[in-house]
Amino acid sequence: MNKLLLGDNLEVLKTLDEESVDLIYLDPPFFSNRNYEVIWGDEGEIRSFQDRWSGGIDHYIYWLKERVGYPTQKPEALLDRIIKCAVDESDIVLDPFVGGGTTVAVAGRLNRQRIGIDQSVQAVKVTELRLDKQGDLFSVVKKI
Ligand SMILES: C[S@@+](CC[C@H](N)C(=O)[O-])C[C@H]1O[C@@H](n2cnc3c(N)ncnc32)[C@H](O)[C@@H]1O
């Protein structure tokens, strides 16, 4: 356990044991400028999701305080709250879009076991440095 895995999450997930994870936190790529409000093509459908930020990504980043150099990094307080209310100590937290490593960093400090996956070499590097800085013992598995 406590692994950082480099690869496409759909492929990496196939290598994990079934029902071996207690919490999955998902933060997939956003600001794709895509429109997801029409799912079934029904004209009466209400808007369900729109992936556009007015002001662009810089506007969003402006609000984030703790920066590790990853553009879409999320606030640690958010993950702290989610993890504390969703899983107990020693439970396993999985983030298949690990990015700058917020989930695994916070999970480590809260004594949860953790698995991070990302297909970006840069993301894995940034997360590795972040975990290293907080003295987190983690094994990094490159390219699954
Ligand atoms: C929005 S960012 C995650 C940010 C993260 N929550 C944080 O706090 O730093 C999304 C991440 O998903 C990764 N990603 C996108 N598609 C992926 C895939 N199919 N498999 C693994 N990682 C993927 C991207 O490389 C990117 O780092």
The ligand as an SDF file (V2000), in Angstrom:
LIG
                    3D

 27 29  0  0  0  0  0  0  0  0999 V2000
   -7.7810   18.1620  -11.9900 C   0  0  0  0  0  0  0  0  0  0  0  0
   -6.2360   17.3230  -11.9280 S   0  0  0  0  0  0  0  0  0  0  0  0
   -6.1870   16.6440  -10.2870 C   0  0  0  0  0  0  0  0  0  0  0  0
   -5.7390   17.6730   -9.2580 C   0  0  0  0  0  0  0  0  0  0  0  0
   -5.5910   17.1070   -7.8470 C   0  0  0  0  0  0  0  0  0  0  0  0
   -6.8710   16.8200   -7.2440 N   0  0  0  0  0  0  0  0  0  0  0  0
   -4.8030   18.0560   -6.9470 C   0  0  0  0  0  0  0  0  0  0  0  0
   -5.3070   18.4990   -5.8880 O   0  0  0  0  0  0  0  0  0  0  0  0
   -3.6660   18.3880   -7.2900 O   0  0  0  0  0  0  0  0  0  0  0  0
   -6.5610   15.9230  -12.9490 C   0  0  0  0  0  0  0  0  0  0  0  0
   -5.3830   14.9690  -13.1550 C   0  0  0  0  0  0  0  0  0  0  0  0
   -5.8720   13.8080  -13.8240 O   0  0  0  0  0  0  0  0  0  0  0  0
   -4.8310   13.2800  -14.6090 C   0  0  0  0  0  0  0  0  0  0  0  0
   -5.4630   12.3770  -15.5870 N   0  0  0  0  0  0  0  0  0  0  0  0
   -6.3180   12.6940  -16.5960 C   0  0  0  0  0  0  0  0  0  0  0  0
   -6.7270   11.5940  -17.2470 N   0  0  0  0  0  0  0  0  0  0  0  0
   -6.1230   10.5360  -16.6130 C   0  0  0  0  0  0  0  0  0  0  0  0
   -6.1600    9.1310  -16.8090 C   0  0  0  0  0  0  0  0  0  0  0  0
   -6.9070    8.5770  -17.7790 N   0  0  0  0  0  0  0  0  0  0  0  0
   -5.4200    8.3480  -15.9900 N   0  0  0  0  0  0  0  0  0  0  0  0
   -4.6570    8.8920  -15.0040 C   0  0  0  0  0  0  0  0  0  0  0  0
   -4.5960   10.2310  -14.7700 N   0  0  0  0  0  0  0  0  0  0  0  0
   -5.3260   11.0360  -15.5560 C   0  0  0  0  0  0  0  0  0  0  0  0
   -4.1600   14.5070  -15.2070 C   0  0  0  0  0  0  0  0  0  0  0  0
   -2.8240   14.2030  -15.5970 O   0  0  0  0  0  0  0  0  0  0  0  0
   -4.2460   15.4870  -14.0240 C   0  0  0  0  0  0  0  0  0  0  0  0
   -3.0450   15.4550  -13.2720 O   0  0  0  0  0  0  0  0  0  0  0  0
  1  2  1  0
  2  3  1  0
  2 10  1  0
  3  4  1  0
  4  5  1  0
  5  6  1  0
  5  7  1  0
  7  8  2  0
  7  9  1  0
 10 11  1  0
 11 12  1  0
 11 26  1  0
 12 13  1  0
 13 14  1  0
 13 24  1  0
 14 15  1  0
 14 23  1  0
 15 16  2  0
 16 17  1  0
 17 18  1  0
 17 23  2  0
 18 19  1  0
 18 20  2  0
 20 21  1  0
 21 22  2  0
 22 23  1  0
 24 25  1  0
 24 26  1  0
 26 27  1  0
M  CHG  2   2   1   9  -1
M  END
$$$$
